[in-house]
Amino acid sequence: MSPRVWIPDITSSSPSSDSSFDEDEVNYRVKPYWPKYSTILKRRGFRLDTVRDVKDHYKQIGAPRSASEWLRGLDDDSLCPDAGLPDNLFRATKIIDGSKMMVKAVHRESRELDIIRFLSSSVMRRQPMNHCIPVHDLIDIAEDGVTFIVMEQWSPQLVFNDASCSLRFFLAAIKQCIEHCLFMHRHRIAHLDISLRNLLTDYKGHYAYIDFELSRRFTDSSSPRISGRRGTELPPECMPDAFYDPYKVDVWALGILILRACKLSGFCIPELVELVKPMLHENPSQRPSLETIMHAFNRMVSSIPPQKLHLFPPFNH
């Protein structure tokens, strides 16, 4: 049977990740009372954003009327959570230089913290294929069973959906998406929720996956199997009672991400679509490994004439 492949309609809503629930008690989404930890974070060099910070932000980018009305009359020094973020995230500022941070609260025994701690270790950070958002601090509150992950604040407004994005820039972004997934698989980590919704940029040519709430690190098995239907881009084998290969789930989701990125950017590259087709094979055992995908991608890029790498969408290769 030949694999089914399609360009998803990115204007339609995708199934949201069911990452607010997990069967293990320590992997639930933490909802801290943020004012309680404001002083602790400040002693570590990070100030939770206040109403004043939000007003200053909107002065720079222009405030929508709804935001202006919402902020009117609020105490400038009171903490100001972002209504668009879940309760376990809070925007912050690094006191020493004013750089913007994101603070995420997780259970101190969670899989997510274990993975973040591993990927953010000094040895792992030196690996060029590790594209994680830089973590500036891990603040452990043992008595409350919570740890705060303080990381750089990147943006979900992906640059490659801008008309000024060249083919070279777009392919460099896709390469990072493939590289980081390959890097995780080499270290026995499956992300399990790869999607455009979980991809951020620093606007300096760097891209990173976020949201490791569903991710698994397999330290005792070379051929792991998992069960359950979660994540944004789910392959057909993810039935409620089935056990399946977590790495092949990532391959499928990465293929969907690439197709969505092609449609979003306006770059319709036949060779890239052909590369993705086996990633979306209905039989997971027939999907290629990330090693194979990485090699195929590099060969594809090297075959593109250099002058075409400077083109902008719409693009006909």
C-alpha positions in Angstrom: 0.0 0.0 0.0 1.4 3.4 -0.9 1.6 6.0 1.9 -1.1 8.6 2.1 0.2 12.2 2.1 -1.6 15.5 2.0 -1.0 19.2 2.6 -3.0 19.9 5.7 -5.3 22.9 5.8 -3.5 25.1 8.3 -6.5 27.4 8.6 -8.5 24.6 10.2 -8.2 23.8 13.9 -5.9 20.9 14.8 -6.7 18.7 17.8 -5.2 20.3 20.8 -2.7 18.6 22.9 -4.1 16.8 26.0 -1.1 17.7 28.0 -3.0 19.0 30.9 -3.6 15.4 32.1 -1.2 12.5 32.7 -1.7 9.2 34.4 1.3 9.8 36.7 0.6 12.0 39.6 3.9 14.0 39.2 3.3 14.9 35.6 0.1 17.0 36.0 0.2 20.7 35.1 1.2 22.7 38.1 -0.8 25.8 38.9 1.2 27.9 41.4 0.1 30.9 43.4 2.7 33.2 41.7 2.8 36.0 44.3 4.1 33.5 46.8 7.2 33.0 44.8 7.9 36.5 43.6 10.5 37.2 46.2 12.3 33.9 45.8 12.6 34.5 42.0 13.8 38.0 42.6 16.6 36.8 44.9 17.7 34.6 41.9 17.7 37.6 39.6 14.3 37.4 37.9 11.4 39.7 38.4 7.9 38.5 37.5 6.2 41.0 35.1 4.0 43.6 36.5 1.2 45.8 35.1 3.9 48.5 34.5 5.9 46.0 32.4 2.9 45.2 30.3 2.1 48.9 29.8 5.7 49.5 28.7 5.5 46.6 26.3 2.3 48.0 24.7 3.9 51.5 24.4 6.4 49.9 22.1 4.1 47.8 19.9 0.9 49.8 20.2 -1.9 48.7 22.6 -5.1 47.3 21.3 -8.2 49.0 22.8 -9.2 45.9 24.8 -5.8 45.8 26.5 -5.8 49.5 27.3 -9.2 49.2 28.9 -8.2 46.1 30.9 -5.0 47.8 32.3 -6.7 51.0 33.2 -6.9 51.5 36.9 -4.7 48.6 37.8 -1.9 49.0 40.3 1.4 49.3 38.3 3.3 47.2 40.8 0.9 44.3 40.9 1.7 41.1 39.1 0.2 40.8 35.6 -0.3 37.3 34.3 -0.7 36.9 30.5 -4.3 35.9 29.9 -3.1 34.0 26.8 -0.8 31.7 28.8 -1.7 28.6 30.9 -1.5 29.0 34.7 1.9 27.3 34.9 3.6 30.0 32.8 4.5 33.6 33.7 6.5 36.2 31.9 9.5 37.7 33.7 12.4 40.0 33.3 16.1 39.3 34.0 17.0 42.0 36.5 20.7 42.4 35.5 20.1 43.2 31.8 16.3 43.6 31.3 16.1 40.6 28.9 12.7 38.9 28.7 12.2 35.5 30.3 9.5 32.9 30.6 9.1 31.0 33.9 7.4 27.6 33.8 6.3 25.8 37.0 6.6 22.0 36.9 6.5 19.2 39.5 10.0 18.6 40.7 9.7 14.9 40.0 8.1 15.3 36.5 9.4 13.7 33.3 9.5 17.2 31.8 11.9 18.5 34.4 14.1 15.4 34.0 14.3 16.0 30.2 14.9 19.7 30.5 17.6 19.2 33.1 19.3 16.6 30.8 19.0 18.7 27.6 20.2 21.9 29.4 23.2 20.3 31.0 26.6 21.8 30.1 27.6 18.8 28.1 24.3 18.8 26.1 24.3 22.5 25.5 27.6 22.3 23.7 26.1 19.9 21.1 25.3 21.9 17.9 22.3 19.8 17.1 20.6 20.6 20.4 18.3 23.5 19.6 16.5 23.9 23.0 15.6 27.3 24.2 18.4 28.3 26.6 17.5 27.7 30.3 18.9 30.4 32.6 18.0 28.8 35.9 16.2 25.9 37.6 14.7 27.0 41.0 13.7 24.1 43.2 11.1 24.6 45.9 11.3 21.3 47.7 8.7 22.0 50.3 6.1 22.7 47.7 7.1 20.0 45.3 7.7 22.5 42.4 10.6 23.6 40.3 10.6 26.8 38.2 12.3 26.6 34.8 13.5 30.0 33.8 14.1 30.2 30.0 14.5 32.8 27.4 11.3 34.2 26.0 11.0 33.3 22.4 8.2 34.0 20.0 5.5 31.8 18.3 5.3 34.3 15.4 7.5 32.2 13.1 9.7 34.2 10.7 9.3 31.8 7.8 5.7 32.9 7.3 6.9 36.4 6.4 7.1 37.4 2.7 10.7 38.5 3.3 11.8 34.9 4.1 14.2 33.5 1.5 14.3 29.8 0.5 17.7 29.5 2.2 16.3 30.8 5.5 13.3 28.6 5.3 15.3 25.4 4.7 17.7 26.4 7.5 14.7 26.5 9.8 13.4 23.1 8.6 16.9 21.7 9.1 16.9 22.7 12.7 13.5 21.0 13.2 14.9 17.8 11.8 18.2 18.1 13.6 16.7 18.6 17.0 14.3 15.7 16.7 17.3 13.5 15.6 19.3 14.8 18.5 16.6 13.8 20.9 16.1 10.4 19.4 19.9 9.7 19.6 19.6 10.3 23.3 16.4 8.2 23.6 14.0 11.0 24.0 10.7 11.2 22.1 9.0 14.6 22.1 5.5 13.2 21.3 4.0 16.6 20.6 5.9 18.1 17.7 3.8 20.7 15.9 4.0 24.3 14.6 2.2 25.2 17.9 5.2 24.0 19.8 7.9 25.7 17.7 9.3 29.0 18.7 12.0 31.4 17.3 14.3 34.0 18.7 14.1 36.1 15.4 17.9 35.5 15.0 17.6 32.4 12.9 17.2 29.9 15.7 14.2 27.6 16.2 13.3 25.3 19.1 10.6 22.9 20.2 8.8 23.6 23.5 6.3 21.8 25.7 7.9 18.6 26.9 4.9 17.7 29.1 4.2 14.6 27.0 7.8 13.7 26.2 9.5 10.5 27.4 13.1 9.7 28.0 13.8 5.9 27.7 16.9 5.0 29.7 16.2 1.3 30.0 14.9 0.2 26.5 16.2 0.5 23.0 12.8 -0.4 21.5 10.2 1.3 23.7 6.4 1.1 23.3 3.8 3.5 24.7 0.1 3.8 24.6 -2.6 6.5 24.8 -3.9 9.2 22.4 -2.3 12.6 23.0 -0.4 15.2 21.1 -1.4 17.5 18.3 -0.5 15.6 15.2 -1.4 11.9 15.8 -0.6 9.1 13.3 -3.2 6.4 12.7 -1.6 3.8 15.0 -2.3 5.9 18.1 -5.5 4.1 19.0 -6.7 4.3 22.7 -5.6 0.7 23.6 -2.7 0.2 21.2 1.0 0.2 22.0 3.2 1.9 19.5 6.7 3.2 18.7 7.1 6.7 20.2 9.9 7.6 17.8 7.7 6.8 14.8 5.1 9.2 16.2 7.7 12.0 16.1 8.6 11.1 12.5 4.9 11.4 11.5 4.4 14.7 13.4 7.6 16.1 11.9 6.4 15.3 8.4 3.1 17.1 9.1 5.0 20.1 10.5 7.1 20.3 7.4 4.1 20.2 5.1 2.3 22.9 7.2 5.5 25.0 7.1 5.6 24.7 3.3 2.0 25.9 3.0 2.5 28.7 5.5 5.7 30.0 3.9 4.5 29.7 0.3 7.5 27.4 -0.6 6.1 24.5 -2.6 9.2 22.3 -3.1 8.4 19.0 -4.8 11.6 17.4 -3.5 10.7 18.3 0.0 7.2 16.9 -0.4 8.7 13.7 -1.7 11.0 13.5 1.3 8.0 13.8 3.6 5.9 11.1 1.9 7.5 8.1 3.6 7.4 9.9 6.9 3.6 9.7 6.6 3.4 6.0 5.8 0.4 4.4 7.5 2.6 1.5 8.6 4.9 3.0 11.2 7.6 0.3 10.6 7.9 1.7 7.0 8.6 5.2 8.2 12.3 6.2 7.9 14.5 7.0 10.9 15.5 10.5 11.6 19.0 9.6 10.6 17.7 8.6 7.1 15.6 11.8 6.9 18.5 14.0 7.8 20.7 12.5 5.2 18.0 12.8 2.6 17.3 16.4 3.5 21.0 17.4 3.2 21.2 15.7 -0.2 18.1 17.6 -1.4 19.4 20.9 -0.3 22.8 20.3 -2.0 20.9 19.6 -5.2 19.2 23.1 -5.3 21.1 25.6 -7.4 22.6 28.3 -5.2 20.9 31.2 -7.0 17.5 29.7 -6.2 18.2 29.7 -2.5 17.9 33.5 -2.5 14.4 33.4 -4.0 11.3 34.5 -2.0 7.8 33.0 -2.2 5.8 32.3 -4.3 8.5 29.7 -5.3 8.3 27.2 -8.2 11.3 24.9 -8.1 
